Amino acid sequence: VERRVIATSGTLGDRFVVTEGVAPGDLVVVRGNERLRPGQRVTVAGTGAAPGAGG
């Protein structure tokens, strides 16, 4: 796990549009992130990605 600064350009429905700070193929923690520490290993529980995400 590594903490990153991201930039957003608004929202699309109930989702944020991320414009900087995440590269294709990166995974993003969206739940439980307040308990994470730098360098900690995590297990992916499910994809949950929006259709077309990651491109």
DAHU-V350968 format. One line per field, one symbol per residue. ss: DSSP state (H for helix, E for strand, L for the rest). burial: # if it has 9 or more other C-alpha atoms within 8 Angstrom, else .. A space follows every 10 residues. Layout:
ss->???
burial->???
This chain:
ss->LLLLLLEEEE EELLEEEEEE LLLLLLLLLL LLHHHLLLLL LLLLLLLLLL LLLLL
burial->#....#.#.. .....####. #......... .......... .......... .....
